[in-house]
């Protein structure tokens, strides 16, 4: 349900072979905007093409909404 209505999804961390990592992969495949922390602790998320951002950029990304999406 969340992925159907959210325009940006923030995922803090995903462990190897976790449901969170699988969820992130499904979100990316569906073309959703997914972001995470810019940290070396998130190599699995970054390997999926998920943008690693600083806190201010994450907040800004989550607050922005494009009516054309």
Steps between C-alpha positions, in 0.01 A plus 500: 500500500778742590669460165172571320447842656847625598698712256829455689594209725786525751672177604758539776664157470450161339681184609610239246215273385250699709138582429601867509753447221242309295249782559758757385562297184127486424467874555787573261354262241170688527679828428452648848735761647690322777766667715728399784773650715829585330696252708742215448256294710261477204695332220215263414253784451746706298579195284130499406535855367339662802626853558701557817421848626581721798227570755406843359469358147288208626259737673480722190444201270221368722329840519507567126211371297464507125133505393598351163626172647 
